[in-house]
Amino acid sequence: MKRFGRDPKGQRLQRIKNSPNYKDGSFQNLEQTSVNPGGVSMFRILKKMIFRPSSVRPALEIPNAKVDLKKLDKDRPQLVWFGHSSYLLQINGYKVLVDPVFSGNASPFRFFGKAFPGADHYKAQDMPEIDLLVITHDHYDHLDYPSIKKLAPRVKRIITSLGVGAHLETWGVKNDKINELDWWETFKVDDEINLTATPSRHFSGRSLKRNQTLWSSFVLDIFGYRIFIGGDSGYDGTFRKVGEKFGPFDLALLECGQFGKYWPQIHMFPEQTVQAALDLKAKKTVPVHWGKFVLSYHPWNEPIQQFTRAAQQANLSYLTPKIGAPIDFSVEHQQQPWWLFENKEKNYERESAILG
């Protein structure tokens, strides 16, 4: 199937083999990392995933907004989060789209990874012309074949991790649009915009063979703002190193969902997300990688509840935008726990029953 993509070959593969991060036939994390460090059997993990509680999905449509993205305020820096790890940044009219997944599924198969109602109202055709598309790594919940096929003609430039360009070229993306970075490499777009790939603690692969392409976080410098694009990562010492080298950050977008005790080294727990933000010296943090897909066994809104509690205890400034609603990330906002809407609905039904 074409949507699986293709492993790197030719000059791209040679560049990969020359990378200091590629050893013994695959890319390696900076710290010793295992997808399943406890050695728990796949049967046990599958059983846990199959018999998940109903709370892994919201019982009602998620509160959301939908606006004309071509008419965002150009005088203020804008962020629009589409759920999970897909979001649009607009600064001085320049548009950066990160890990767009608009097909409605976080997998190559329609029966798995279906988006929550309310988290799938934006489609690829709703996107404006994109100046810069950033792809952090090649997992299906970050690199979506149907979305790329529809977006590619309206994207001026793509920056991604080393090797991921093989998938994009297979899907018809012109090679002169694609720029692949190894960790610590910087691509200069112009005098006011550049992007640096930084390490993350994760893995890659769209089939059984893993780690043939790189996974990254990115440091985006754009019109005087410094933004950390987190991608997927378990917690490690890299956040502190990046914070010392590039911090402070005006904004950090960090994963806080799809965690699990069976894979603690490749996804952060929400409390670790808060620590990562502190390590980065982030002035504001947006927790992402939740609110759209079921990829773990925790309740769908548990990540944000744990994150906000830990952030408040650590006195960390954060933003929790409603899916699809543009926000100016440079100013303070009154935080609304919109993810508790199911509780409000239950209270309303209970009060209605009492009142008759």
C-alpha positions as CSV (number, residue, x, y, z in Angstrom):
1,M,0.0,0.0,0.0
2,K,1.3,3.4,-1.0
3,R,0.3,5.0,2.3
4,F,2.9,2.9,4.1
5,G,5.6,5.0,2.4
6,R,9.1,3.8,1.5
7,D,12.4,3.3,3.2
8,P,15.2,5.6,2.2
9,K,17.6,4.6,-0.5
10,G,20.3,6.0,-2.8
11,Q,21.9,9.3,-1.8
12,R,19.4,9.8,1.1
13,L,20.3,6.4,2.6
14,Q,24.0,7.3,2.2
15,R,23.5,10.5,4.1
16,I,21.7,8.6,6.8
17,K,24.6,6.1,7.1
18,N,26.9,9.1,7.6
19,S,24.8,10.4,10.5
20,P,26.4,10.1,14.0
21,N,22.9,9.1,15.2
22,Y,22.7,6.1,12.9
23,K,24.4,3.0,14.3
24,D,24.1,-0.8,13.6
25,G,21.5,-0.3,10.9
26,S,19.1,2.1,12.6
27,F,18.8,5.5,14.3
28,Q,19.5,5.5,18.0
29,N,18.3,7.7,20.9
30,L,20.8,9.6,22.9
31,E,19.9,7.8,26.0
32,Q,19.3,4.0,26.3
33,T,15.6,3.6,25.3
34,S,13.2,0.7,24.9
35,V,9.7,0.8,23.5
36,N,8.8,-1.8,26.2
37,P,11.5,-1.5,28.9
38,G,9.7,-3.8,31.3
39,G,9.7,-6.6,28.8
40,V,5.9,-7.1,29.3
41,S,4.5,-9.6,26.8
42,M,2.6,-8.4,23.8
43,F,-0.3,-10.5,24.8
44,R,-0.6,-8.6,28.1
45,I,-0.3,-5.2,26.3
46,L,-2.9,-6.2,23.7
47,K,-5.3,-7.4,26.4
48,K,-4.9,-4.1,28.1
49,M,-5.6,-2.2,24.9
50,I,-8.6,-4.4,23.8
51,F,-10.4,-4.2,27.1
52,R,-10.0,-0.4,27.6
53,P,-12.7,1.4,29.6
54,S,-15.3,3.4,27.7
55,S,-13.8,6.6,29.2
56,V,-11.0,6.4,26.6
57,R,-13.4,8.2,24.3
58,P,-15.6,11.2,25.1
59,A,-19.3,10.3,25.4
60,L,-20.3,13.5,23.6
61,E,-19.0,15.7,20.9
62,I,-15.9,17.6,22.1
63,P,-16.4,21.4,22.3
64,N,-14.8,22.9,19.3
65,A,-14.7,25.9,17.0
66,K,-14.3,26.2,13.2
67,V,-13.2,29.5,11.6
68,D,-12.0,30.6,8.2
69,L,-8.2,30.1,8.6
70,K,-7.5,32.4,5.6
71,K,-8.8,35.3,7.7
72,L,-6.7,34.9,10.9
73,D,-5.6,38.2,12.5
74,K,-2.2,39.0,10.9
75,D,-1.4,41.7,13.5
76,R,-1.3,39.2,16.4
77,P,0.6,35.8,16.6
78,Q,-2.0,33.0,16.2
79,L,-2.1,29.4,17.3
80,V,-4.9,27.0,16.1
81,W,-4.8,23.5,17.6
82,F,-6.6,20.8,15.7
83,G,-6.3,18.1,18.4
84,H,-3.5,15.6,19.0
85,S,-0.3,17.0,17.5
86,S,-1.7,19.0,14.6
87,Y,-1.6,22.8,14.8
88,L,-1.2,26.0,12.7
89,L,1.0,28.9,13.7
90,Q,0.6,32.3,12.0
91,I,3.1,35.1,12.8
92,N,3.2,38.3,10.7
93,G,1.0,36.4,8.2
94,Y,3.6,33.6,7.8
95,K,1.9,30.2,8.2
96,V,3.6,27.2,9.8
97,L,1.6,23.9,9.8
98,V,2.8,21.0,12.1
99,D,2.1,17.3,11.7
100,P,-1.3,17.7,10.0
101,V,-3.6,14.6,10.3
102,F,-7.0,15.5,8.7
103,S,-8.1,12.1,7.3
104,G,-10.0,11.2,10.4
105,N,-7.7,8.3,11.3
106,A,-4.4,7.9,13.0
107,S,-3.6,4.7,11.2
108,P,-3.5,3.3,7.6
109,F,-6.8,1.5,8.3
110,R,-10.2,3.2,8.8
111,F,-11.3,0.8,11.5
112,F,-8.5,1.9,13.9
113,G,-7.5,5.2,15.4
114,K,-10.7,7.1,14.5
115,A,-10.9,10.7,15.5
116,F,-13.3,11.8,18.3
117,P,-16.5,13.6,17.2
118,G,-15.8,17.4,17.3
119,A,-12.0,16.9,16.8
120,D,-12.3,16.2,13.1
121,H,-14.2,19.2,11.7
122,Y,-11.1,20.7,9.9
123,K,-10.0,19.0,6.7
124,A,-7.0,19.5,4.5
125,Q,-9.1,21.7,2.1
126,D,-9.8,24.1,5.0
127,M,-6.1,25.0,5.3
128,P,-4.8,28.2,3.8
129,E,-1.7,28.4,1.6
130,I,1.1,27.1,3.9
131,D,4.6,28.7,3.9
132,L,6.2,26.0,6.0
133,L,5.1,22.4,6.7
134,V,6.9,20.7,9.6
135,I,6.8,16.9,10.0
136,T,8.4,15.7,13.2
137,H,8.5,12.0,12.4
138,D,6.8,9.3,10.3
139,H,4.3,7.7,12.6
140,Y,0.7,7.7,11.3
141,D,-0.6,10.1,13.9
142,H,1.9,12.7,12.7
143,L,2.4,11.9,9.0
144,D,-0.9,11.3,7.3
145,Y,-0.8,10.2,3.6
146,P,-4.2,11.5,2.6
147,S,-3.5,14.9,4.2
148,I,-0.1,15.2,2.5
149,K,-1.5,14.4,-0.9
150,K,-4.1,17.1,-0.6
151,L,-1.8,19.7,1.1
152,A,1.4,19.3,-1.0
153,P,0.3,21.5,-3.9
154,R,-0.4,24.4,-1.5
155,V,2.8,24.1,0.6
156,K,5.9,26.2,-0.3
157,R,8.4,24.3,1.8
158,I,8.7,21.2,4.0
159,I,11.1,20.7,6.8
160,T,11.3,17.2,8.4
161,S,13.6,14.7,10.1
162,L,16.3,12.9,8.1
163,G,14.9,10.1,5.9
164,V,11.2,11.1,6.1
165,G,11.6,12.7,2.6
166,A,11.5,9.2,1.2
167,H,7.9,8.8,2.1
168,L,7.0,12.3,0.7
169,E,8.7,11.7,-2.6
170,T,6.9,8.4,-3.0
171,W,3.7,10.3,-2.6
172,G,4.5,12.7,-5.3
173,V,5.9,15.7,-3.3
174,K,8.5,17.5,-5.3
175,N,12.0,17.0,-4.0
176,D,12.9,20.7,-4.2
177,K,10.3,21.4,-1.5
178,I,11.7,18.9,1.0
179,N,14.5,19.7,3.5
180,E,15.6,17.0,5.8
181,L,17.5,17.7,9.0
182,D,19.7,15.6,11.3
183,W,19.8,16.6,15.0
184,W,21.4,20.0,15.7
185,E,21.2,21.0,12.0
186,T,19.7,24.3,11.1
187,F,17.8,25.4,8.0
188,K,17.7,29.1,7.4
189,V,14.5,30.1,5.6
190,D,15.4,33.8,5.5
191,D,17.0,36.4,7.8
192,E,14.0,36.2,10.2
193,I,13.1,32.5,10.1
194,N,15.1,29.4,10.8
195,L,14.5,26.0,12.1
196,T,16.8,23.7,14.1
197,A,16.2,19.9,14.5
198,T,16.8,18.8,18.1
199,P,16.8,15.3,19.6
200,S,13.7,13.6,21.0
201,R,13.4,10.3,22.8
202,H,11.2,8.2,20.6
203,F,11.3,5.8,17.6
204,S,10.0,5.7,14.0
205,G,8.5,3.4,11.4
206,R,5.4,2.8,9.4
207,S,5.8,-0.9,9.1
208,L,7.5,-3.7,11.1
209,K,11.0,-2.3,10.4
210,R,11.7,0.5,12.9
211,N,14.1,3.5,13.1
212,Q,15.1,3.8,9.4
213,T,14.1,7.5,9.6
214,L,14.8,10.0,12.3
215,W,12.4,11.5,14.8
216,S,12.9,15.1,16.1
217,S,11.8,18.1,18.0
218,F,12.4,21.5,16.5
219,V,13.4,25.0,17.6
220,L,11.6,27.6,15.4
221,D,12.9,31.1,15.4
222,I,10.4,33.4,13.6
223,F,10.1,37.2,13.7
224,G,11.6,37.5,17.1
225,Y,9.7,34.6,18.7
226,R,11.4,31.3,19.8
227,I,9.0,28.3,19.7
228,F,9.7,24.7,20.7
229,I,7.9,22.1,18.5
230,G,8.1,19.0,20.6
231,G,6.9,16.1,18.4
232,D,6.9,12.9,20.4
233,S,9.3,12.2,23.2
234,G,9.9,10.4,26.5
235,Y,11.5,12.5,29.2
236,D,15.3,12.7,29.3
237,G,18.1,15.1,29.8
238,T,17.8,16.6,26.3
239,F,15.1,19.1,27.4
240,R,17.6,20.7,29.8
241,K,20.3,20.8,27.2
242,V,18.0,22.4,24.6
243,G,16.8,24.9,27.3
244,E,20.4,25.8,28.1
245,K,21.3,26.2,24.4
246,F,18.2,27.9,23.1
247,G,16.0,29.0,26.0
248,P,14.1,30.7,27.1
249,F,11.2,29.9,24.7
250,D,8.2,32.1,24.2
251,L,6.1,29.0,23.5
252,A,6.6,25.3,23.9
253,L,4.2,22.7,22.5
254,L,4.8,19.5,24.3
255,E,3.1,16.1,24.3
256,C,1.2,15.0,27.4
257,G,-1.1,12.2,26.3
258,Q,-1.0,8.6,25.1
259,F,1.3,7.7,28.0
260,G,1.3,4.2,29.6
261,K,3.2,2.3,32.2
262,Y,4.3,-0.2,29.5
263,W,6.0,2.4,27.4
264,P,7.3,5.0,29.8
265,Q,10.5,5.9,27.9
266,I,8.9,7.0,24.6
267,H,5.9,9.1,25.8
268,M,5.9,11.5,28.7
269,F,3.5,11.4,31.6
270,P,1.8,14.8,32.2
271,E,4.0,15.6,35.2
272,Q,7.1,15.0,33.1
273,T,5.7,17.3,30.5
274,V,5.6,20.1,33.1
275,Q,9.2,19.3,34.1
276,A,10.2,19.4,30.4
277,A,8.7,22.8,30.1
278,L,10.6,24.0,33.1
279,D,13.8,22.5,31.6
280,L,13.2,24.4,28.4
281,K,12.6,27.7,30.3
282,A,9.2,28.0,28.5
283,K,7.3,31.2,29.1
284,K,4.1,29.5,28.0
285,T,3.3,25.8,27.3
286,V,0.6,24.2,25.3
287,P,0.0,20.5,26.1
288,V,-0.8,18.5,22.9
289,H,-0.9,14.8,21.8
290,W,-4.3,14.3,23.3
291,G,-8.0,15.1,22.6
292,K,-8.4,13.4,19.2
293,F,-7.3,9.7,19.1
294,V,-7.2,6.7,21.3
295,L,-3.7,5.4,21.4
296,S,-3.5,4.3,25.0
297,Y,-5.8,3.1,27.8
298,H,-6.2,6.2,30.0
299,P,-9.4,8.3,30.0
300,W,-9.4,10.7,27.1
301,N,-9.2,13.8,29.3
302,E,-6.9,12.5,32.0
303,P,-3.7,13.9,30.4
304,I,-5.0,17.5,30.5
305,Q,-6.3,17.1,34.0
306,Q,-3.0,15.8,35.3
307,F,-1.0,18.4,33.4
308,T,-3.0,21.4,34.6
309,R,-2.8,20.2,38.2
310,A,1.0,19.7,38.0
311,A,1.5,23.0,36.1
312,Q,-0.4,24.9,38.8
313,Q,1.7,23.3,41.5
314,A,4.9,24.2,39.6
315,N,3.6,27.8,38.8
316,L,4.0,27.0,35.1
317,S,2.2,29.3,32.7
318,Y,0.2,27.3,30.2
319,L,-2.5,27.6,27.5
320,T,-5.3,25.2,26.9
321,P,-7.1,26.3,23.7
322,K,-10.3,24.7,22.6
323,I,-9.9,22.6,19.5
324,G,-10.1,24.8,16.4
325,A,-10.3,28.1,18.2
326,P,-7.5,30.6,17.3
327,I,-5.7,32.2,20.3
328,D,-3.0,34.9,20.6
329,F,-0.3,33.0,22.4
330,S,1.6,36.2,23.3
331,V,-0.9,37.3,25.9
332,E,-2.5,35.8,29.0
333,H,-5.8,34.0,28.7
334,Q,-8.6,33.0,31.2
335,Q,-8.2,29.3,31.2
336,Q,-11.5,27.4,30.8
337,P,-11.6,23.6,31.7
338,W,-13.7,22.9,28.6
339,W,-12.6,19.2,28.7
340,L,-15.0,18.7,31.7
341,F,-18.0,19.3,29.5
342,E,-19.3,15.7,30.1
343,N,-19.5,16.3,33.8
344,K,-21.5,19.5,33.2
345,E,-23.9,17.6,31.0
346,K,-24.3,14.9,33.6
347,N,-25.0,17.5,36.3
348,Y,-27.6,19.2,34.0
349,E,-29.3,15.8,33.4
350,R,-29.3,15.1,37.1
351,E,-30.8,18.5,38.0
352,S,-33.4,18.2,35.3
353,A,-34.5,14.8,36.6
354,I,-34.7,16.2,40.2
355,L,-36.8,19.2,39.0
356,G,-39.0,17.0,36.9
